[in-house]
Amino acid sequence: MKRRDVLAGVGATALLGTAGCLGVAGLDEHEATPAGVDPEVRSSTGYSQVGIEELVIREQVDLPGLSEEVVVRNYLTEHDKGIDLGPLGRLRAAVFTVLTSPQISIAGRELNSDSRDGD
């Protein structure tokens, strides 16, 4: 038997052995922290934070004989700036959003990272 075949078999066995245990290992749920702009900075620029929306992604991971749901919670924070048009009211003139997503690491590999490793 070749060494490479043995290592591949061990890796596959480890994956199958832990696939149903993602919840026990704490790998079945990942949550980001909502982010935005400091209130003092917002007020000095005229922007207002108008909402935080939770974006939930549920993904079913299925392997022969095993099934696990992985949940990832992202947050979208929206800010806007208006122009007062007097008797006509306020016109929404500018909008920006901040998206936060959790950094996920499984077996030492970053799955949601801004680092570039050439893969």
Rosetta silent file (secondary structure, phi, psi, omega in degrees, C-alpha in Angstrom):
SEQUENCE: MKRRDVLAGVGATALLGTAGCLGVAGLDEHEATPAGVDPEVRSSTGYSQVGIEELVIREQVDLPGLSEEVVVRNYLTEHDKGIDLGPLGRLRAAVFTVLTSPQISIAGRELNSDSRDGD
SCORE:     score description
SCORE:     0.000 S_00000001
   1 L     0.000  139.585 -179.951    0.000    0.000    0.000 S_00000001
   2 L   -82.651  149.505 -179.219    1.252    3.454   -0.852 S_00000001
   3 H   -59.914  -39.428 -178.929    1.692    6.055    1.848 S_00000001
   4 H   -62.900  -40.343  178.257   -0.524    8.499   -0.042 S_00000001
   5 H   -63.822  -40.815  179.476   -3.400    5.979   -0.128 S_00000001
   6 H   -64.000  -46.118 -179.953   -3.094    5.391    3.623 S_00000001
   7 H   -63.377  -39.880  177.863   -3.122    9.136    4.369 S_00000001
   8 H   -64.153  -40.881  178.639   -6.141    9.653    2.102 S_00000001
   9 H   -64.492  -40.701  179.009   -7.962    6.810    3.842 S_00000001
  10 H   -65.707  -42.291  178.821   -7.182    8.209    7.290 S_00000001
  11 H   -63.397  -44.274  179.016   -8.385   11.672    6.233 S_00000001
  12 H   -64.207  -40.453  178.585  -11.630   10.318    4.780 S_00000001
  13 H   -64.243  -41.472  178.813  -12.224    8.228    7.908 S_00000001
  14 H   -64.558  -40.773  178.770  -11.643   11.246   10.142 S_00000001
  15 H   -63.693  -47.567  178.912  -14.044   13.340    8.050 S_00000001
  16 H   -64.742  -35.666 -178.828  -16.740   10.682    8.159 S_00000001
  17 H   -69.917  -27.935 -179.078  -16.160   10.111   11.863 S_00000001
  18 H  -102.031   -8.807 -175.451  -16.653   13.778   12.707 S_00000001
  19 H   -58.483  -39.890  179.397  -19.331   14.656   10.144 S_00000001
  20 L   -82.879   -2.013 -175.349  -22.173   13.790   12.511 S_00000001
  21 L  -112.431   20.065 -179.086  -20.435   15.473   15.401 S_00000001
  22 H   -59.666  -37.573  178.943  -20.210   19.028   14.073 S_00000001
  23 H   -65.363  -41.154  179.263  -22.596   20.165   16.807 S_00000001
  24 H   -65.168  -37.626 -178.804  -20.524   18.516   19.519 S_00000001
  25 H   -82.684   -3.663  179.992  -17.361   20.128   18.131 S_00000001
  26 L    78.526   20.261 -177.485  -19.044   23.554   17.895 S_00000001
  27 L  -104.038    4.447 -177.371  -18.755   23.647   14.104 S_00000001
  28 L   -91.076  -15.592  178.134  -22.457   23.574   13.234 S_00000001
  29 E  -134.729  133.788  179.020  -23.214   27.238   14.064 S_00000001
  30 E  -134.485  134.761 -177.295  -21.180   30.341   13.259 S_00000001
  31 E  -135.591  134.291  174.587  -22.225   33.920   14.022 S_00000001
  32 L   -85.564  172.544  173.960  -20.758   37.290   13.128 S_00000001
  33 L  -108.710  129.566  178.117  -21.097   40.406   15.264 S_00000001
  34 L   -56.960  141.760  179.901  -23.088   43.298   13.769 S_00000001
  35 L  -129.148  162.989  178.910  -20.846   46.224   12.852 S_00000001
  36 L  -166.051 -152.524 -178.991  -21.425   49.815   11.887 S_00000001
  37 L  -113.217  140.656  178.911  -20.004   53.268   12.254 S_00000001
  38 L   -51.943  134.246 -177.762  -19.313   54.976   15.570 S_00000001
  39 H   -54.481  -37.107  179.133  -22.309   57.182   16.517 S_00000001
  40 H   -65.398  -39.468  178.857  -20.127   60.313   16.835 S_00000001
  41 H   -67.817  -42.401  178.102  -18.741   59.794   13.337 S_00000001
  42 H   -58.935  -47.156 -176.709  -22.231   59.199   11.933 S_00000001
  43 H   -66.007  -34.112 -179.360  -23.612   62.361   13.507 S_00000001
  44 H   -73.338  -19.498  179.440  -20.704   64.479   12.246 S_00000001
  45 H  -103.160   -8.280  179.045  -21.300   63.268    8.667 S_00000001
  46 L    88.476    4.624  178.782  -25.095   63.408    8.743 S_00000001
  47 L   -86.780  152.951  175.159  -25.624   59.663    8.336 S_00000001
  48 E  -125.634  144.091  172.597  -28.077   57.640   10.406 S_00000001
  49 E   -82.146  119.901 -173.677  -28.064   53.926   11.117 S_00000001
  50 E  -105.365  -10.777  177.656  -31.421   52.779    9.804 S_00000001
  51 E   174.275  155.345  174.094  -31.347   49.050   10.429 S_00000001
  52 E  -125.097  123.141 -179.200  -29.551   45.809   11.136 S_00000001
  53 E  -114.082  129.452  176.309  -30.702   42.746    9.228 S_00000001
  54 E   -84.937  126.796  178.084  -29.720   39.220   10.188 S_00000001
  55 E  -112.109  111.476 -175.883  -28.911   37.095    7.130 S_00000001
  56 E  -104.993  130.711  175.237  -29.021   33.391    7.972 S_00000001
  57 E  -114.919  123.873  177.238  -27.594   30.730    5.685 S_00000001
  58 E  -114.618  126.033 -178.640  -28.525   27.123    6.411 S_00000001
  59 E  -128.346  127.686  178.549  -26.659   24.428    4.536 S_00000001
  60 E   -88.894  124.523  176.800  -27.302   20.721    4.777 S_00000001
  61 E  -103.769  114.923 -177.237  -24.124   18.616    4.666 S_00000001
  62 E  -116.553  128.047  172.080  -24.956   15.094    3.550 S_00000001
  63 E  -127.693  159.834 -179.687  -22.603   12.131    3.484 S_00000001
  64 L   -52.054  117.040  178.258  -23.579    8.487    3.167 S_00000001
  65 L    81.200   -4.063 -177.793  -25.440    7.639    6.382 S_00000001
  66 E  -133.888  145.555  178.062  -24.788   11.060    7.952 S_00000001
  67 E  -148.126  137.265 -178.139  -26.511   14.420    7.726 S_00000001
  68 E  -146.800  140.562  175.482  -25.791   17.692    9.523 S_00000001
  69 E  -100.474  130.492  176.793  -27.117   21.241    9.196 S_00000001
  70 E  -109.234  131.523 -177.634  -24.595   24.085    9.338 S_00000001
  71 E  -117.867  129.124  177.830  -25.933   27.567   10.192 S_00000001
  72 E  -122.886  126.262  179.906  -24.043   30.796    9.450 S_00000001
  73 E  -109.039  117.969  176.159  -25.392   34.149   10.710 S_00000001
  74 E  -108.638  163.252  177.883  -24.265   37.292    8.887 S_00000001
  75 E  -133.049  135.858  177.152  -25.374   40.858    9.593 S_00000001
  76 E  -115.586  115.977 -179.584  -26.099   43.710    7.195 S_00000001
  77 E  -106.655  124.433 -175.773  -26.118   47.172    8.790 S_00000001
  78 E  -107.635  138.396  177.584  -27.614   49.962    6.680 S_00000001
  79 E  -126.878  147.617  174.669  -26.874   53.684    6.972 S_00000001
  80 E  -143.368  165.857 -179.746  -28.396   56.569    5.046 S_00000001
  81 E  -137.321  132.818 -177.634  -28.152   60.313    4.658 S_00000001
  82 E  -115.714  165.620  174.909  -31.000   62.548    3.603 S_00000001
  83 E  -117.459  129.256  179.396  -31.541   65.976    2.168 S_00000001
  84 E   -81.450  119.925 -179.921  -34.271   68.155    3.669 S_00000001
  85 L  -103.819   25.949  177.616  -36.480   69.513    0.858 S_00000001
  86 H    64.907 -123.972 -176.538  -38.553   71.679    3.153 S_00000001
  87 H   -67.045  -16.672  179.667  -42.271   71.245    2.539 S_00000001
  88 H   -83.129  -11.215  178.742  -41.632   68.317    0.185 S_00000001
  89 L   101.268 -159.186 -176.327  -40.049   66.286    2.977 S_00000001
  90 E  -105.890  135.358  177.428  -36.797   64.416    3.214 S_00000001
  91 E  -108.288  126.710  177.074  -35.112   62.799    0.231 S_00000001
  92 E   -72.365  112.772 -171.166  -32.877   59.782    0.816 S_00000001
  93 E  -104.035  -29.752 -177.350  -29.696   60.896   -0.942 S_00000001
  94 E  -146.398  144.170 -178.689  -26.963   58.436    0.041 S_00000001
  95 E  -140.057  140.996  167.612  -26.845   54.888    1.400 S_00000001
  96 E  -144.544  154.302 -178.677  -24.084   52.533    2.478 S_00000001
  97 E  -127.156  155.116  175.401  -24.087   49.144    4.137 S_00000001
  98 E  -122.432  122.499  178.339  -21.677   47.147    6.268 S_00000001
  99 E  -106.671  128.114  174.204  -21.750   43.357    5.943 S_00000001
 100 E  -116.283  139.780 -178.682  -20.195   41.202    8.647 S_00000001
 101 L  -137.637  140.757 -177.230  -19.630   37.496    8.223 S_00000001
 102 L   -69.500  147.069  174.069  -18.030   35.091   10.705 S_00000001
 103 L   -86.382  122.676 -174.314  -14.505   33.845   10.133 S_00000001
 104 L  -113.915  130.286  179.175  -14.722   30.062    9.989 S_00000001
 105 E  -128.333  123.948  176.399  -11.774   27.744   10.520 S_00000001
 106 E  -126.641  124.889 -179.658  -11.993   23.979   10.171 S_00000001
 107 L    54.191   39.382  176.290   -8.917   21.797   10.632 S_00000001
 108 L    80.250    0.535  179.858   -6.667   24.866   10.485 S_00000001
 109 E  -104.846  125.490  179.176   -8.043   26.068    7.142 S_00000001
 110 E   -78.156  122.115 -179.002   -9.718   29.476    7.004 S_00000001
 111 L   -97.550  -12.571 -179.205  -12.960   29.200    5.023 S_00000001
 112 L  -143.893   76.305 -173.544  -13.970   32.845    5.221 S_00000001
 113 L  -136.832  154.159  177.903  -10.849   34.920    5.278 S_00000001
 114 L   -89.936   -0.880  179.544   -9.405   37.830    3.347 S_00000001
 115 L   -75.966  145.967  179.363   -5.940   36.259    3.252 S_00000001
 116 L  -109.376  123.670 -179.172   -4.735   34.965   -0.115 S_00000001
 117 L  -117.978   13.356  176.576   -2.805   31.714   -0.072 S_00000001
 118 L    83.232    4.086  178.435   -2.660   31.014   -3.775 S_00000001
 119 L   -75.856    0.000    0.000   -5.406   28.360   -3.789 S_00000001
